């Protein structure tokens, strides 16, 4: 059993879809303001390892938009809570280059071991308008091919997503030990 420390039910369901035996724990931890997802994940791991006894993982992700020089990046959750998808679409009004990447950094540790990181990316574009009812966060405005992530079911999303990639890498690492 791995404890996945997150208050985000969507993230938990994605992890459970790949790993299976995962338990959500919403114990909270400080998320520092940093330049990289890696720094945020490593800082968080230090705190959650002290709160929980057993294998533990956290995940930090961000949406990095090319024409906005990587914004919102490590501030993606705050930006979503503040201006949402409509705000992002307003920022890109009239912008031709809509390329973006979702990045995921997953931290994992067991008692007595230093945290290790697993990473995943998904390249796509920001749609002209929200589409779909699945997923959460920026999924309705993030297109891969002809579909937004919100137009995909969980299995399809996990197959291609940034978070799915980092979780699959963790799973491979666990199975290889």
Secondary structure, DSSP 8 states (H G I E B T S, - for coil): -EEEE-S-HHHHHHHHHHHSSEEEE---------SSHHHHHHHHHHHHHHH-SS-EEEEEEEEEEGGGTT-EETTHHHHHHHHHHHHHHHHTTT-S--EEEEEEEEEEE-TTS--EEEEEEEEEEE-SS---SSS-GGGGGEEETTEEGGGS-HHHHHHH-HHHHHHHHHHHHHHH-
